[in-house]
Amino acid sequence: MSKKMLLHICCAPCSTHVVESLKSDNKLTGYFYNPNIHPESEYLLRENEMKSYADLINLDLVCEEYDPERWFELTSGMDDLPEGDKRCSICYEMRLNKCACYAEEHSYDIIATTLSISPHKNAEKINEIGSRIDDCHKLQFYEADFKKKGGFEKSIQMSKQFGLYRQSYCGCVFSKKESEKRASQKKK
């Protein structure tokens, strides 16, 4: 019997391969909660892209309120940390905890996240945080590294197939600055 799974989704491109991998064995619902995304125009672009893609593939989708103040409050004083450092762990935990709270309130059996599809994300750290959260919420966390076995490449291919907007940075103001810096260095 399939389990009722709530899948935290960071963006439509990252959801492609992950949804495809999980939907046959689970009663899947997407969960879009990403207050880290900055600026708001980028957030709305990603949210709308996810809504359109969810409609296209018949995926139930829950979209939470945009709450960047909460993210800035939790990551205050971490401006100079590089991508992948403590600020990212706090961000993962904030989003997975919110997902777990929703899952618990709505009787889901298991939660998962698309975050590990990115080659820029530490799947081991994400799974560690997810495991800790599932202990607190009495839920199962689906541990995965979706980028493995060509998962990331499949997500790129599927994004092109569906004509999805692929962003050039993770989402937060700091990853945006790092992305812009890398792009300017490539031009030199």
N, C-alpha and C positions, 0 to 999 in steps of 0.2 A: 504494500500500500504506500502511495506517495505521501511524503511529508509536506506540511504547509510551511513554505520557506519564504522569508522576507529577505530580499537581496538589496543591500545598500548599493546604489549606483552613483558613481561620480560624474559620468557623462555618457552620452549615447555611443560614441566610438568604443569606449571601454566595455560597454554592456554587450556588444554584439556577440562575440565568441563566448563570453561567460553565460549569457542567457541561453544560447544554443547548447552549451554543455550541461546546463542544469535543468532545463525545462522538461526533459523526458522523464526524469526520476522524481520530480517535485511539483507540487502545486505552487507555482511561482508568482510572487508579486514583487514589483520593483519599488524601491524606496529612495527618493531623491531628496537628500538632505546634505547640503554643502555650503554652509555659511562662510567657508574659507574663500570662496570664489570672489574675485575682485577685478574690476569694478562691477557695480550692479548690472550694467549693460551686458557684461560678459556672462554674469550669472543668468540673466533672463534669456540670453541667446542659448546657453547650454540647457537650461530647463525646457525651453520651447522645443529644442532639437530632440530632447529625450521624450517629451510628450508626443511629438510627431512620430518618432521611431516606435514608441510603445503602441501607438494606434496602428501603425503599419504591421506590426508583428503580433497584435492582439495580446499584449502584456498589460495586466492590471498594474497601474502605477499610482503611488501615493507621493505627493509633493508637499514637503513641509515649507513653512514660512522661511523667508530669507532673513537671517539673523546675524549679520556680520559683527555686530557689537559683541556678541558672545564669543566669537572667535578671537577678536582683537583683545578682549578681556583675558582670555585664557593664554594667549601668546604674548602678552605684554612683556617688554624687555628682551625679547628674543629676535629683534630685528636683524642683528648681524650674524645669526647662525646660518650655515649653509643648508641648502635643501637636503633632506634626509636626516637632519639632526633632531634634537629634542622637540623643537617646534612641530615637526611633522608627526612625531609620536603622539603629542598632545592632540593634534588635529585628528588623527586616526581614531584615537580613543573617544574624543568628543562625538564624532559622527557615528561610530559603532555603538556607543552607549545610548545615543538617542534612538538608533535603529532598534536596539534591544528593548528599550522601554516601550516603543510602539509595538513591537512583536509580542511582548508580554501582555500588554493591554488588549491586544486583538487575537490572542490565542494561537500564535504561530509556534511551530515546533522547533524551528531552526532558523538561524540567520547566516548570511554570507555577505561578502563584499566583492566588488569588481576591482578594488584598489590594487590587488596583487598582479593584475594583467600588465601593469606598467613596468618597463625595465628600470625606471627611476625609483621604484618603490621597493622597500625591503619586506618581502613576503614573510620572512621569519618573524620580524617585529610585528607585522600586522596580525599574524596568527597568534602570537604570544598575547597581544592585547585582546584579540577576540576570545581567546580561551579564558582569560581572566574575567572578561565581561560576562561570558556565559555562566561562569561560576556564581557571579553576583545575581544574575537574573534567572537562573534555573532554566536556561535555554541551551540548546546545542549550537555551537559555532562551527560552521563548515570550514575546516582548514584547507587552504589551497594555495598554489602558486600558479595562477592561470597563464602566466607568460611562458611556462615550460611547454615542451612538446610543440613548439611553434605557435603557441596561443597568441602571443603579441602580433606575430605576422598575420595570423588568421583574422585578428581584429582589424588590422590595417586593410586587408583585402576586403573584408565585409563592409567596412566603412566606405570604401570606394564604391563597392557594388551598390550600396544604398544611398550614395551621394551625401554622406553625413559630414557635417562641419567638424574638422579636427583642429583643436586648439594647439597653440605652440607652447603652452606652459601649463603646469599642474592646476593652478587656480588662484593661489594667494598672491598678494601684492609682491611678496618677496620672490616667489618663483617667476613672476612676470619680469621683475628687474633682472634676475639671473638669465632668463631667456633672451631678453633684449641685449644684455651684455654679450652673451655668446654670439648672437646674430651680428652685432657690430664688429666683433673680433673676426668673424668669418669674412666680412667685407673687406678687411684690411689686407 
